[in-house]
């Protein structure tokens, strides 16, 4: 680790340079996940900085989830999992949610989801089918007046298909998008007469194609489902509701 903990100098803000140095070491796996950092005193001596500058850098790294500080034990490089990435994107989409983002989300879904359905048909397991079947049944039985629950179940069904691909990049990419579905549904077509049955029809067909592992059919049904969704959004979208 001698190439990591070197004198920082004083040309830039010390805490920022310390943060950048440690972050780069983590990115390059010079400091692997789970490894313990030297003590504050050791790092201050190695970097040639004050404890105040070091602690500010460590505080920011901790806030970003790159390191964890355990009182009485020390500081460790954190393991960043899928949910950490998803949570960050969820926050971004929540802050940016408006009509423009909604239209962009529709476009992204049309690009990716048909292929996701095809991949799910290829890779799904018996457990995946059980989860999708349970979600479909709950959606069927859901009180039609409870549009929020219907929207949540719609979200969970599409997320379960993404997970059935068993590709973690698909989940990271799509889960934050799916988290917006309940809000989109409530804003735009949550109470359109007959829309629940139309959605259920598509979901039943998707589940059947996944069960039979019919990749082409799954892709086609998902495309038709999304084309219908886009049609509803464009017909009923009202900027005053967003």
PASEBA-1860 file (N, C-alpha, C; in nm, 3 decimals):
! residues 242
1> XXXXXXXX> 0.081/-0.122/0.000/0.000/0.000/0.000/0.085/0.127/0.000 ~ 0.217/0.113/-0.007/0.304/0.230/0.002/0.277/0.329/-0.111 ~ 0.228/0.276/-0.229/0.203/0.367/-0.341/0.074/0.444/-0.325 ~ -0.007/0.406/-0.224/-0.134/0.475/-0.199/-0.113/0.587/-0.098 ~ -0.051/0.554/0.013/-0.038/0.649/0.124/0.094/0.725/0.114 ~ 0.094/0.825/0.024/0.211/0.910/0.005/0.175/1.053/0.040 ~ 0.280/1.133/0.054/0.258/1.273/0.091/0.169/1.343/-0.011 ~ 0.063/1.408/0.037/-0.036/1.469/-0.049/0.009/1.605/-0.103
9> XXXXXXXX> 0.085/1.678/-0.025/0.123/1.813/-0.067/0.012/1.912/-0.035 ~ 0.024/2.034/-0.084/-0.073/2.136/-0.044/-0.121/2.222/-0.159 ~ -0.114/2.172/-0.287/-0.156/2.254/-0.400/-0.308/2.261/-0.414 ~ -0.380/2.156/-0.371/-0.526/2.154/-0.376/-0.581/2.138/-0.236 ~ -0.714/2.147/-0.226/-0.776/2.124/-0.097/-0.738/1.985/-0.047 ~ -0.681/1.980/0.070/-0.625/1.853/0.117/-0.731/1.745/0.130 ~ -0.845/1.779/0.188/-0.947/1.676/0.209/-0.996/1.620/0.077 ~ -1.006/1.703/-0.026/-1.049/1.655/-0.157/-0.945/1.564/-0.220
17> XXXXXXXX> -0.820/1.598/-0.204/-0.713/1.515/-0.261/-0.704/1.381/-0.188 ~ -0.723/1.384/-0.058/-0.724/1.258/0.017/-0.840/1.170/-0.030 ~ -0.957/1.232/-0.042/-1.076/1.159/-0.086/-1.052/1.097/-0.223 ~ -0.998/1.175/-0.315/-0.974/1.127/-0.452/-0.872/1.013/-0.452 ~ -0.767/1.027/-0.372/-0.663/0.924/-0.366/-0.720/0.792/-0.317 ~ -0.797/0.798/-0.209/-0.854/0.675/-0.153/-0.961/0.616/-0.247 ~ -1.039/0.703/-0.309/-1.141/0.654/-0.403/-1.075/0.583/-0.520 ~ -0.971/0.639/-0.575/-0.901/0.576/-0.687/-0.841/0.442/-0.647
25> XXXXXXXX> -0.790/0.436/-0.526/-0.732/0.310/-0.477/-0.840/0.203/-0.465 ~ -0.960/0.245/-0.423/-1.072/0.150/-0.412/-1.117/0.106/-0.551 ~ -1.129/0.202/-0.643/-1.171/0.170/-0.781/-1.073/0.074/-0.848 ~ -0.945/0.096/-0.824/-0.841/0.013/-0.887/-0.814/-0.115/-0.808 ~ -0.892/-0.134/-0.700/-0.882/-0.254/-0.616/-0.746/-0.268/-0.548 ~ -0.674/-0.156/-0.535/-0.556/-0.157/-0.451/-0.599/-0.168/-0.304 ~ -0.718/-0.115/-0.277/-0.783/-0.135/-0.148/-0.907/-0.219/-0.176 ~ -0.898/-0.351/-0.163/-1.012/-0.436/-0.198/-1.125/-0.428/-0.096
33> XXXXXXXX> -1.243/-0.472/-0.138/-1.360/-0.474/-0.051/-1.328/-0.551/0.076 ~ -1.364/-0.493/0.189/-1.342/-0.559/0.317/-1.208/-0.530/0.381 ~ -1.116/-0.468/0.307/-0.984/-0.442/0.363/-0.991/-0.330/0.466 ~ -0.907/-0.338/0.564/-0.904/-0.240/0.672/-0.805/-0.131/0.639 ~ -0.847/-0.005/0.656/-0.758/0.109/0.632/-0.663/0.126/0.750 ~ -0.551/0.189/0.728/-0.464/0.224/0.841/-0.537/0.316/0.938 ~ -0.481/0.334/1.055/-0.542/0.422/1.154/-0.532/0.567/1.107 ~ -0.609/0.654/1.170/-0.603/0.796/1.136/-0.461/0.850/1.153
41> XXXXXXXX> -0.398/0.812/1.262/-0.263/0.862/1.288/-0.168/0.818/1.178 ~ -0.180/0.691/1.137/-0.091/0.639/1.032/-0.116/0.709/0.899 ~ -0.244/0.733/0.866/-0.273/0.799/0.739/-0.230/0.945/0.742 ~ -0.246/1.011/0.855/-0.201/1.150/0.866/-0.050/1.160/0.841 ~ 0.023/1.066/0.897/0.169/1.067/0.879/0.205/1.035/0.734 ~ 0.136/0.936/0.675/0.167/0.896/0.537/0.134/1.006/0.437 ~ 0.017/1.067/0.455/-0.027/1.172/0.363/0.041/1.306/0.392 ~ 0.089/1.323/0.514/0.148/1.450/0.554/0.043/1.558/0.569
49> XXXXXXXX> -0.070/1.522/0.631/-0.181/1.616/0.646/-0.227/1.617/0.791 ~ -0.313/1.715/0.821/-0.369/1.724/0.955/-0.483/1.625/0.972 ~ -0.518/1.597/1.095/-0.629/1.506/1.123/-0.761/1.567/1.078 ~ -0.772/1.699/1.082/-0.896/1.765/1.038/-0.922/1.739/0.891 ~ -0.821/1.756/0.806/-0.836/1.732/0.662/-0.867/1.586/0.635 ~ -0.799/1.495/0.706/-0.822/1.353/0.685/-0.965/1.315/0.724 ~ -1.010/1.363/0.839/-1.145/1.326/0.885/-1.253/1.377/0.792 ~ -1.234/1.494/0.733/-1.332/1.546/0.638/-1.340/1.455/0.515
57> XXXXXXXX> -1.224/1.409/0.468/-1.224/1.318/0.353/-1.288/1.185/0.388 ~ -1.258/1.134/0.504/-1.317/1.007/0.547/-1.468/1.020/0.566 ~ -1.512/1.135/0.616/-1.655/1.157/0.634/-1.728/1.151/0.500 ~ -1.669/1.215/0.398/-1.734/1.215/0.266/-1.733/1.075/0.204 ~ -1.625/1.004/0.220/-1.618/0.867/0.168/-1.721/0.777/0.236 ~ -1.737/0.799/0.364/-1.837/0.721/0.438/-1.978/0.756/0.394 ~ -2.005/0.886/0.374/-2.138/0.929/0.329/-2.171/0.873/0.192 ~ -2.072/0.853/0.108/-2.092/0.799/-0.026/-2.097/0.647/-0.026
65> XXXXXXXX> -2.075/0.586/0.090/-2.083/0.441/0.101/-1.959/0.366/0.058 ~ -1.848/0.438/0.038/-1.726/0.372/-0.007/-1.649/0.307/0.108 ~ -1.661/0.366/0.226/-1.598/0.306/0.343/-1.699/0.303/0.457 ~ -1.677/0.215/0.551/-1.759/0.210/0.672/-1.667/0.227/0.792 ~ -1.714/0.306/0.886/-1.634/0.337/1.005/-1.698/0.269/1.125 ~ -1.623/0.179/1.187/-1.673/0.106/1.303/-1.597/0.152/1.426 ~ -1.667/0.218/1.514/-1.603/0.272/1.634/-1.542/0.159/1.716 ~ -1.416/0.176/1.748/-1.346/0.076/1.827/-1.286/-0.036/1.745
73> XXXXXXXX> -1.320/-0.043/1.617/-1.268/-0.148/1.532/-1.180/-0.094/1.420 ~ -1.227/0.013/1.356/-1.148/0.071/1.248/-1.231/0.107/1.128 ~ -1.165/0.132/1.019/-1.231/0.173/0.895/-1.207/0.067/0.788 ~ -1.314/0.035/0.713/-1.307/-0.073/0.615/-1.366/-0.027/0.481 ~ -1.314/-0.085/0.373/-1.370/-0.060/0.241/-1.503/-0.134/0.231 ~ -1.608/-0.061/0.195/-1.743/-0.118/0.192/-1.765/-0.200/0.066 ~ -1.857/-0.295/0.078/-1.902/-0.369/-0.040/-2.028/-0.300/-0.092 ~ -2.025/-0.257/-0.217/-2.139/-0.190/-0.278/-2.217/-0.293/-0.358
81> XXXXXXXX> -2.344/-0.314/-0.322/-2.423/-0.415/-0.391/-2.521/-0.352/-0.489 ~ -2.602/-0.435/-0.552/-2.698/-0.388/-0.653/-2.791/-0.283/-0.595 ~ -2.839/-0.305/-0.474/-2.938/-0.214/-0.417/-2.882/-0.075/-0.397 ~ -2.752/-0.064/-0.368/-2.691/0.068/-0.354/-2.700/0.146/-0.485 ~ -2.671/0.078/-0.596/-2.679/0.143/-0.727/-2.823/0.179/-0.761 ~ -2.915/0.088/-0.730/-3.057/0.111/-0.759/-3.108/0.230/-0.678 ~ -3.071/0.238/-0.551/-3.119/0.346/-0.464/-3.074/0.482/-0.517 ~ -2.951/0.488/-0.568/-2.901/0.614/-0.622/-2.982/0.658/-0.742
89> XXXXXXXX> -3.012/0.565/-0.833/-3.092/0.598/-0.950/-3.235/0.632/-0.912 ~ -3.288/0.561/-0.812/-3.424/0.593/-0.765/-3.433/0.738/-0.720 ~ -3.333/0.784/-0.646/-3.332/0.922/-0.599/-3.327/1.018/-0.717 ~ -3.244/0.988/-0.815/-3.233/1.075/-0.934/-3.367/1.086/-1.005 ~ -3.432/0.972/-1.029/-3.559/0.975/-1.101/-3.668/1.046/-1.021 ~ -3.667/1.028/-0.890/-3.766/1.097/-0.806/-3.750/1.248/-0.817 ~ -3.626/1.293/-0.815/-3.600/1.437/-0.821/-3.629/1.496/-0.959 ~ -3.615/1.414/-1.063/-3.629/1.460/-1.201/-3.767/1.430/-1.260
97> XXXXXXXX> -3.857/1.372/-1.181/-3.983/1.325/-1.238/-4.068/1.441/-1.289 ~ -4.097/1.439/-1.419/-4.187/1.535/-1.481/-4.232/1.475/-1.613 ~ -4.305/1.552/-1.694/-4.357/1.500/-1.819/-4.245/1.455/-1.912 ~ -4.137/1.530/-1.920/-4.027/1.494/-2.010/-3.965/1.361/-1.970 ~ -3.941/1.344/-1.840/-3.883/1.218/-1.794/-3.978/1.103/-1.822 ~ -4.106/1.126/-1.803/-4.204/1.022/-1.826/-4.198/0.972/-1.971 ~ -4.190/1.064/-2.065/-4.181/1.027/-2.206/-4.051/0.953/-2.235 ~ -3.943/0.995/-2.173/-3.815/0.927/-2.191/-3.819/0.785/-2.136
105> XXXXXXXX> -3.887/0.769/-2.022/-3.900/0.636/-1.963/-3.978/0.543/-2.056 ~ -4.084/0.594/-2.116/-4.162/0.514/-2.210/-4.074/0.467/-2.325 ~ -3.992/0.556/-2.379/-3.903/0.521/-2.489/-3.802/0.414/-2.447 ~ -3.745/0.430/-2.329/-3.645/0.334/-2.281/-3.709/0.196/-2.261 ~ -3.828/0.194/-2.207/-3.896/0.066/-2.187/-3.920/-0.003/-2.321 ~ -3.959/0.072/-2.422/-3.984/0.013/-2.554/-3.857/-0.043/-2.616 ~ -3.744/0.018/-2.586/-3.616/-0.029/-2.639/-3.571/-0.158/-2.570 ~ -3.583/-0.163/-2.437/-3.522/-0.271/-2.360/-3.615/-0.387/-2.323
113> XXXXXXXX> -3.738/-0.357/-2.287/-3.821/-0.460/-2.226/-3.856/-0.578/-2.317 ~ -3.879/-0.558/-2.446/-3.904/-0.677/-2.529/-3.789/-0.777/-2.523 ~ -3.666/-0.728/-2.530/-3.550/-0.818/-2.523/-3.536/-0.877/-2.384 ~ -3.570/-0.800/-2.282/-3.566/-0.851/-2.145/-3.663/-0.968/-2.130 ~ -3.782/-0.954/-2.186/-3.880/-1.062/-2.179/-3.828/-1.187/-2.250 ~ -3.761/-1.168/-2.363/-3.704/-1.280/-2.436/-3.596/-1.350/-2.353 ~ -3.510/-1.272/-2.290/-3.403/-1.329/-2.208/-3.460/-1.400/-2.086 ~ -3.567/-1.342/-2.029/-3.632/-1.406/-1.914/-3.693/-1.540/-1.953
121> XXXXXXXX> -3.751/-1.548/-2.075/-3.807/-1.675/-2.122/-3.698/-1.781/-2.132 ~ -3.578/-1.739/-2.167/-3.468/-1.835/-2.180/-3.414/-1.878/-2.044 ~ -3.404/-1.784/-1.949/-3.330/-1.809/-1.825/-3.417/-1.833/-1.702 ~ -3.547/-1.815/-1.713/-3.633/-1.824/-1.593/-3.622/-1.962/-1.528 ~ -3.642/-1.960/-1.396/-3.643/-2.083/-1.317/-3.784/-2.111/-1.269 ~ -3.802/-2.227/-1.209/-3.932/-2.260/-1.152/-3.972/-2.161/-1.045 ~ -3.875/-2.114/-0.968/-3.903/-2.017/-0.862/-3.950/-1.885/-0.922 ~ -3.890/-1.844/-1.033/-3.933/-1.721/-1.100/-4.079/-1.732/-1.144
129> XXXXXXXX> -4.114/-1.847/-1.202/-4.252/-1.867/-1.249/-4.351/-1.866/-1.133 ~ -4.310/-1.921/-1.020/-4.397/-1.920/-0.902/-4.423/-1.778/-0.855 ~ -4.318/-1.696/-0.854/-4.334/-1.557/-0.811/-4.425/-1.480/-0.907 ~ -4.404/-1.498/-1.036/-4.486/-1.430/-1.135/-4.632/-1.475/-1.126 ~ -4.653/-1.604/-1.105/-4.789/-1.656/-1.093/-4.860/-1.597/-0.971 ~ -4.788/-1.588/-0.860/-4.846/-1.531/-0.738/-4.880/-1.384/-0.757 ~ -4.793/-1.310/-0.824/-4.819/-1.168/-0.848/-4.938/-1.149/-0.941 ~ -4.949/-1.233/-1.041/-5.061/-1.224/-1.134/-5.193/-1.254/-1.063
137> XXXXXXXX> -5.192/-1.356/-0.980/-5.314/-1.392/-0.906/-5.355/-1.281/-0.811 ~ -5.258/-1.221/-0.743/-5.290/-1.112/-0.651/-5.345/-0.992/-0.727 ~ -5.290/-0.966/-0.844/-5.339/-0.857/-0.927/-5.484/-0.883/-0.969 ~ -5.513/-1.006/-1.007/-5.648/-1.043/-1.047/-5.748/-1.021/-0.934 ~ -5.707/-1.053/-0.812/-5.796/-1.047/-0.695/-5.799/-0.909/-0.630 ~ -5.713/-0.820/-0.673/-5.702/-0.689/-0.608/-5.829/-0.607/-0.628 ~ -5.872/-0.539/-0.523/-5.988/-0.450/-0.529/-5.964/-0.343/-0.636 ~ -6.051/-0.333/-0.738/-6.029/-0.234/-0.845/-6.027/-0.090/-0.796
145> XXXXXXXX> -6.083/-0.066/-0.679/-6.080/0.070/-0.624/-5.943/0.103/-0.563 ~ -5.864/0.000/-0.539/-5.731/0.021/-0.481/-5.629/0.035/-0.594 ~ -5.634/0.147/-0.664/-5.547/0.166/-0.780/-5.399/0.171/-0.741 ~ -5.368/0.216/-0.620/-5.229/0.219/-0.576/-5.172/0.077/-0.567 ~ -5.251/-0.014/-0.510/-5.203/-0.153/-0.499/-5.192/-0.216/-0.636 ~ -5.287/-0.188/-0.724/-5.279/-0.240/-0.860/-5.152/-0.191/-0.929 ~ -5.121/-0.065/-0.911/-5.001/-0.007/-0.972/-4.875/-0.073/-0.916 ~ -4.874/-0.098/-0.786/-4.759/-0.164/-0.724/-4.740/-0.305/-0.779
153> XXXXXXXX> -4.851/-0.378/-0.797/-4.843/-0.515/-0.847/-4.797/-0.517/-0.993 ~ -4.842/-0.420/-1.070/-4.795/-0.405/-1.208/-4.643/-0.386/-1.207 ~ -4.596/-0.299/-1.121/-4.452/-0.275/-1.105/-4.379/-0.403/-1.069 ~ -4.428/-0.475/-0.969/-4.361/-0.596/-0.920/-4.356/-0.703/-1.029 ~ -4.460/-0.712/-1.110/-4.463/-0.813/-1.216/-4.353/-0.788/-1.318 ~ -4.339/-0.663/-1.362/-4.235/-0.631/-1.460/-4.096/-0.646/-1.400 ~ -4.082/-0.609/-1.273/-3.953/-0.626/-1.207/-3.918/-0.774/-1.194 ~ -4.018/-0.858/-1.168/-3.993/-1.002/-1.156/-3.947/-1.060/-1.289
161> XXXXXXXX> -3.998/-1.009/-1.399/-3.951/-1.054/-1.531/-3.805/-1.013/-1.550 ~ -3.772/-0.890/-1.513/-3.633/-0.845/-1.524/-3.539/-0.933/-1.440 ~ -3.581/-0.966/-1.320/-3.499/-1.050/-1.233/-3.486/-1.191/-1.290 ~ -3.589/-1.236/-1.363/-3.586/-1.371/-1.420/-3.482/-1.386/-1.531 ~ -3.426/-1.275/-1.578/-3.315/-1.284/-1.674/-3.189/-1.335/-1.607 ~ -3.180/-1.316/-1.475/-3.063/-1.353/-1.395/-2.938/-1.281/-1.446 ~ -2.961/-1.158/-1.490/-2.853/-1.069/-1.531/-2.861/-0.947/-1.440 ~ -2.765/-0.931/-1.348/-2.774/-0.821/-1.251/-2.772/-0.683/-1.315
169> XXXXXXXX> -2.710/-0.669/-1.433/-2.708/-0.539/-1.500/-2.848/-0.500/-1.544 ~ -2.927/-0.597/-1.587/-3.066/-0.570/-1.624/-3.142/-0.517/-1.504 ~ -3.123/-0.579/-1.389/-3.194/-0.535/-1.268/-3.152/-0.394/-1.229 ~ -3.023/-0.366/-1.230/-2.975/-0.233/-1.194/-3.032/-0.127/-1.287 ~ -3.039/-0.160/-1.415/-3.087/-0.065/-1.514/-3.237/-0.040/-1.504 ~ -3.313/-0.147/-1.483/-3.458/-0.137/-1.496/-3.533/-0.113/-1.365 ~ -3.480/-0.158/-1.252/-3.557/-0.144/-1.128/-3.592/0.001/-1.094 ~ -3.499/0.097/-1.109/-3.538/0.236/-1.082/-3.647/0.285/-1.177
177> XXXXXXXX> -3.646/0.237/-1.301/-3.750/0.274/-1.396/-3.884/0.215/-1.352 ~ -3.883/0.089/-1.312/-4.007/0.026/-1.268/-4.063/0.091/-1.142 ~ -3.975/0.148/-1.061/-4.023/0.213/-0.939/-4.113/0.332/-0.969 ~ -4.103/0.386/-1.093/-4.187/0.498/-1.133/-4.323/0.454/-1.186 ~ -4.339/0.325/-1.216/-4.464/0.279/-1.278/-4.587/0.310/-1.195 ~ -4.585/0.288/-1.062/-4.706/0.321/-0.986/-4.745/0.468/-0.998 ~ -4.645/0.556/-0.991/-4.675/0.698/-1.002/-4.730/0.732/-1.141 ~ -4.670/0.673/-1.244/-4.715/0.698/-1.380/-4.857/0.647/-1.401
185> XXXXXXXX> -4.882/0.528/-1.349/-5.015/0.469/-1.365/-5.121/0.553/-1.294 ~ -5.092/0.595/-1.173/-5.189/0.676/-1.098/-5.214/0.810/-1.164 ~ -5.107/0.872/-1.215/-5.122/1.002/-1.278/-5.205/0.996/-1.407 ~ -5.187/0.888/-1.482/-5.236/0.890/-1.619/-5.355/0.799/-1.646 ~ -5.347/0.671/-1.611/-5.455/0.584/-1.652/-5.503/0.487/-1.544 ~ -5.480/0.524/-1.419/-5.519/0.436/-1.311/-5.668/0.405/-1.307 ~ -5.749/0.496/-1.357/-5.895/0.477/-1.347/-5.963/0.465/-1.483 ~ -5.889/0.438/-1.589/-5.949/0.422/-1.721/-6.028/0.292/-1.723
193> XXXXXXXX> -6.150/0.298/-1.765/-6.239/0.182/-1.766/-6.180/0.069/-1.850 ~ -6.171/-0.050/-1.790/-6.126/-0.168/-1.861/-5.976/-0.184/-1.874 ~ -5.899/-0.089/-1.825/-5.754/-0.096/-1.844/-5.691/-0.208/-1.762 ~ -5.750/-0.236/-1.644/-5.695/-0.344/-1.563/-5.703/-0.477/-1.638 ~ -5.816/-0.506/-1.699/-5.832/-0.633/-1.769/-5.738/-0.641/-1.890 ~ -5.717/-0.529/-1.957/-5.623/-0.527/-2.069/-5.482/-0.559/-2.021 ~ -5.443/-0.498/-1.909/-5.310/-0.525/-1.853/-5.297/-0.670/-1.811 ~ -5.402/-0.723/-1.748/-5.399/-0.862/-1.705/-5.385/-0.958/-1.824
201> XXXXXXXX> -5.451/-0.925/-1.933/-5.442/-1.009/-2.053/-5.298/-1.018/-2.101 ~ -5.231/-0.905/-2.106/-5.091/-0.906/-2.147/-5.005/-0.983/-2.047 ~ -5.030/-0.965/-1.919/-4.951/-1.032/-1.817/-4.971/-1.184/-1.824 ~ -5.093/-1.227/-1.847/-5.118/-1.371/-1.860/-5.042/-1.428/-1.980 ~ -5.046/-1.356/-2.090/-4.977/-1.403/-2.211/-4.826/-1.405/-2.190 ~ -4.774/-1.305/-2.122/-4.631/-1.302/-2.093/-4.591/-1.420/-2.006 ~ -4.669/-1.446/-1.902/-4.637/-1.557/-1.813/-4.642/-1.689/-1.889 ~ -4.738/-1.704/-1.977/-4.749/-1.828/-2.055/-4.628/-1.845/-2.146
209> XXXXXXXX> -4.583/-1.738/-2.209/-4.467/-1.748/-2.298/-4.340/-1.778/-2.220 ~ -4.328/-1.722/-2.099/-4.212/-1.753/-2.016/-4.216/-1.898/-1.970 ~ -4.334/-1.944/-1.934/-4.350/-2.083/-1.891/-4.308/-2.180/-2.000 ~ -4.343/-2.147/-2.125/-4.310/-2.233/-2.240/-4.170/-2.205/-2.295 ~ -4.104/-2.107/-2.238/-3.971/-2.063/-2.283/-3.972/-2.026/-2.431 ~ -4.075/-1.955/-2.473/-4.089/-1.908/-2.610/-4.035/-1.766/-2.618 ~ -3.909/-1.754/-2.653/-3.841/-1.626/-2.649/-3.900/-1.525/-2.747 ~ -3.923/-1.568/-2.869/-3.978/-1.477/-2.970/-4.117/-1.430/-2.931
217> XXXXXXXX> -4.198/-1.522/-2.881/-4.334/-1.486/-2.840/-4.331/-1.388/-2.723 ~ -4.245/-1.411/-2.627/-4.233/-1.321/-2.512/-4.194/-1.181/-2.557 ~ -4.099/-1.173/-2.649/-4.057/-1.044/-2.702/-4.172/-0.971/-2.771 ~ -4.246/-1.045/-2.852/-4.356/-0.985/-2.927/-4.469/-0.937/-2.836 ~ -4.504/-1.018/-2.737/-4.612/-0.980/-2.645/-4.573/-0.856/-2.564 ~ -4.448/-0.853/-2.519/-4.403/-0.736/-2.443/-4.406/-0.611/-2.529 ~ -4.367/-0.625/-2.656/-4.371/-0.509/-2.745/-4.514/-0.459/-2.763 ~ -4.609/-0.550/-2.780/-4.749/-0.511/-2.794/-4.800/-0.446/-2.666
225> XXXXXXXX> -4.759/-0.499/-2.553/-4.797/-0.443/-2.422/-4.747/-0.300/-2.410 ~ -4.624/-0.276/-2.448/-4.566/-0.143/-2.437/-4.624/-0.047/-2.540 ~ -4.656/-0.099/-2.658/-4.721/-0.014/-2.759/-4.856/0.034/-2.707 ~ -4.928/-0.055/-2.641/-5.057/-0.019/-2.582/-5.037/0.084/-2.469 ~ -4.936/0.062/-2.389/-4.906/0.155/-2.280/-4.875/0.294/-2.334 ~ -4.791/0.299/-2.437/-4.756/0.427/-2.497/-4.880/0.496/-2.552 ~ -4.966/0.420/-2.616/-5.089/0.477/-2.672/-5.175/0.540/-2.562 ~ -5.187/0.469/-2.450/-5.267/0.521/-2.337/-5.203/0.648/-2.281
233> XXXXXXXX> -5.072/0.645/-2.262/-5.003/0.761/-2.208/-5.022/0.884/-2.298 ~ -5.004/0.865/-2.428/-5.012/0.978/-2.519/-5.155/1.032/-2.530 ~ -5.252/0.945/-2.513/-5.391/0.988/-2.525/-5.441/1.060/-2.401 ~ -5.394/1.016/-2.283/-5.451/1.067/-2.158/-5.355/1.154/-2.077 ~ -5.234/1.174/-2.126/-5.137/1.252/-2.050/-5.186/1.396/-2.034 ~ -5.180/1.445/-1.913/-5.219/1.583/-1.883/-5.109/1.647/-1.800 ~ -5.038/1.743/-1.856/-4.925/1.803/-1.783/-4.967/1.860/-1.646 ~ -5.093/1.898/-1.630/-5.136/1.956/-1.502/-5.135/1.850/-1.392
241> XX> -5.135/1.721/-1.429/-5.136/1.616/-1.329/-4.996/1.580/-1.281 ~ -4.895/1.632/-1.348/-4.758/1.593/-1.317/-4.688/1.695/-1.230
END
